[in-house]
Amino acid sequence: MAARYYCADSENGDHVEDPSEDALFMLVGDLNDSDNTFVVIQPDEDDPLWFASVTVLDEGGYEVVRRDTTRREHDVTVESGSDRIAGDLTKWLAARDFQNTA
């Protein structure tokens, strides 16, 4: 069964359908600079209209990218705490449009 709203996939193969704030916190916290450098959150559909990604930076911290083509949003920030990232992403994700919510 596909995710109802969105899914999160990390470089190391972790896949979480409709991740909670706690799940996002864990996914971001598990990132490292060797073999698990990013996580992407997007609708579970072909050619998604929006996505968010978190990438580990070489100099420490995380780059957070939020992109929504329907709203012409493209935001890139640098953050240091996985708790803040998870909370901010949860709020941002709640404001997205979901097409497969039947």
C-alpha positions as a Markdown table, in Angstrom:
| # | Residue | x | y | z |
|---|---|---|---|---|
| 1 | Met | 0.0 | 0.0 | 0.0 |
| 2 | Ala | 1.4 | 3.4 | -1.0 |
| 3 | Ala | 1.7 | 6.3 | 1.5 |
| 4 | Arg | -1.4 | 8.3 | 1.9 |
| 5 | Tyr | 0.4 | 11.7 | 1.8 |
| 6 | Tyr | 4.1 | 11.4 | 1.4 |
| 7 | Cys | 7.1 | 9.3 | 2.1 |
| 8 | Ala | 10.7 | 9.8 | 3.3 |
| 9 | Asp | 13.7 | 8.0 | 1.8 |
| 10 | Ser | 17.2 | 8.2 | 2.9 |
| 11 | Glu | 20.4 | 7.3 | 1.1 |
| 12 | Asn | 20.9 | 4.2 | 3.2 |
| 13 | Gly | 17.6 | 2.7 | 2.0 |
| 14 | Asp | 15.4 | 3.7 | 4.9 |
| 15 | His | 11.8 | 4.2 | 3.7 |
| 16 | Val | 9.0 | 5.6 | 5.9 |
| 17 | Glu | 5.5 | 6.2 | 4.7 |
| 18 | Asp | 3.7 | 9.3 | 6.1 |
| 19 | Pro | 6.5 | 9.9 | 8.6 |
| 20 | Ser | 5.7 | 11.6 | 11.9 |
| 21 | Glu | 7.8 | 14.3 | 13.4 |
| 22 | Asp | 9.5 | 11.7 | 15.6 |
| 23 | Ala | 10.3 | 9.6 | 12.5 |
| 24 | Leu | 11.7 | 12.7 | 10.7 |
| 25 | Phe | 13.8 | 13.4 | 13.8 |
| 26 | Met | 15.2 | 9.9 | 13.7 |
| 27 | Leu | 15.9 | 9.9 | 9.9 |
| 28 | Val | 17.7 | 13.3 | 10.2 |
| 29 | Gly | 19.6 | 12.1 | 13.3 |
| 30 | Asp | 20.8 | 9.0 | 11.5 |
| 31 | Leu | 22.4 | 11.0 | 8.7 |
| 32 | Asn | 26.2 | 11.1 | 8.6 |
| 33 | Asp | 29.0 | 12.3 | 6.2 |
| 34 | Ser | 30.0 | 8.9 | 4.9 |
| 35 | Asp | 27.2 | 6.6 | 3.7 |
| 36 | Asn | 23.9 | 8.2 | 4.6 |
| 37 | Thr | 24.2 | 11.8 | 3.6 |
| 38 | Phe | 20.6 | 12.8 | 2.7 |
| 39 | Val | 16.9 | 12.2 | 3.2 |
| 40 | Val | 14.2 | 13.2 | 0.7 |
| 41 | Ile | 10.5 | 13.7 | 1.6 |
| 42 | Gln | 8.0 | 13.9 | -1.2 |
| 43 | Pro | 4.6 | 12.6 | -2.3 |
| 44 | Asp | 4.5 | 8.9 | -3.2 |
| 45 | Glu | 3.6 | 9.6 | -6.9 |
| 46 | Asp | 5.2 | 9.9 | -10.3 |
| 47 | Asp | 6.6 | 13.4 | -11.0 |
| 48 | Pro | 5.9 | 15.0 | -7.6 |
| 49 | Leu | 5.2 | 18.7 | -7.5 |
| 50 | Trp | 7.0 | 19.3 | -4.3 |
| 51 | Phe | 9.8 | 17.9 | -2.1 |
| 52 | Ala | 12.0 | 18.6 | 0.9 |
| 53 | Ser | 15.5 | 17.3 | 1.4 |
| 54 | Val | 18.0 | 17.3 | 4.2 |
| 55 | Thr | 21.7 | 16.9 | 3.5 |
| 56 | Val | 24.7 | 16.6 | 5.8 |
| 57 | Leu | 27.2 | 19.4 | 5.2 |
| 58 | Asp | 31.0 | 18.8 | 5.2 |
| 59 | Glu | 31.5 | 21.6 | 7.6 |
| 60 | Gly | 28.8 | 20.4 | 10.0 |
| 61 | Gly | 25.1 | 21.0 | 10.2 |
| 62 | Tyr | 22.5 | 20.3 | 7.6 |
| 63 | Glu | 21.2 | 21.9 | 4.4 |
| 64 | Val | 17.5 | 21.9 | 4.2 |
| 65 | Val | 15.8 | 22.4 | 0.8 |
| 66 | Arg | 12.1 | 23.0 | 0.4 |
| 67 | Arg | 10.6 | 23.2 | -3.1 |
| 68 | Asp | 7.0 | 23.5 | -4.2 |
| 69 | Thr | 6.5 | 24.3 | -7.9 |
| 70 | Thr | 2.7 | 24.9 | -7.4 |
| 71 | Arg | 3.5 | 27.7 | -5.0 |
| 72 | Arg | 6.7 | 28.9 | -6.6 |
| 73 | Glu | 8.6 | 28.2 | -3.4 |
| 74 | His | 12.3 | 27.3 | -3.2 |
| 75 | Asp | 13.9 | 27.8 | 0.2 |
| 76 | Val | 17.4 | 26.7 | 1.2 |
| 77 | Thr | 18.5 | 27.0 | 4.8 |
| 78 | Val | 21.3 | 25.7 | 7.0 |
| 79 | Glu | 20.4 | 24.2 | 10.4 |
| 80 | Ser | 22.3 | 22.5 | 13.1 |
| 81 | Gly | 19.6 | 20.6 | 15.1 |
| 82 | Ser | 17.6 | 17.6 | 13.9 |
| 83 | Asp | 14.8 | 18.5 | 16.4 |
| 84 | Arg | 14.3 | 21.9 | 14.8 |
| 85 | Ile | 14.5 | 20.5 | 11.3 |
| 86 | Ala | 11.9 | 17.8 | 12.1 |
| 87 | Gly | 9.5 | 20.3 | 13.6 |
| 88 | Asp | 9.9 | 22.8 | 10.8 |
| 89 | Leu | 9.5 | 20.1 | 8.1 |
| 90 | Thr | 6.4 | 18.7 | 9.9 |
| 91 | Lys | 4.8 | 22.2 | 9.7 |
| 92 | Trp | 5.8 | 22.7 | 6.1 |
| 93 | Leu | 4.5 | 19.3 | 5.0 |
| 94 | Ala | 1.2 | 19.9 | 6.7 |
| 95 | Ala | 0.6 | 22.9 | 4.4 |
| 96 | Arg | 1.2 | 20.9 | 1.1 |
| 97 | Asp | -1.5 | 19.9 | -1.3 |
| 98 | Phe | -2.2 | 16.2 | -1.4 |
| 99 | Gln | -3.7 | 14.7 | -4.5 |
| 100 | Asn | -4.0 | 11.1 | -3.4 |
| 101 | Thr | -6.1 | 11.4 | -0.2 |
| 102 | Ala | -9.1 | 9.3 | -1.2 |
